[in-house]
Amino acid sequence: DLMAQWVVLYGMMPQRTWAGVFDQCPVASSIPPHPTEGGVPDPNDDSNLTAVKFWLQFADFYSFPHVRQWNSFEQLVELASDTDGLFQASQGAREFNLEQGSQVRSHWKRVFE
């Protein structure tokens, strides 16, 4: 929630959208959605908190395991103070990354066999 608020209020993560890369605050996609997707928020609307929250849930830093998230500076300080928790999260993320890398290499190896 905090990151979504920062996107809307302060333009954080401008690389999230193509327009943002060029320092423009996007408020809509340049093409309309498919008719069957009318209820899905516009992925390029950085002025809409609901849309930003919806699309951020699919970002790897929200969906990968062991990623620590916070909703306030107080919570960030608390999480950063827990060195054992940080170490466990780091180790878990490293193991996940190694496992994913192995799986990806295995899939591509089968493609080129």
Secondary structure by P-SEA (a helix, b strand, c coil): caaaaaaaccccccccccccccccccccccccccccccccccccccccaaaaaaaaccccccccccbbbbccaaaaaaaaaaaaaaaaaaaaaaaaaaaaaaaaaaaaaaaac
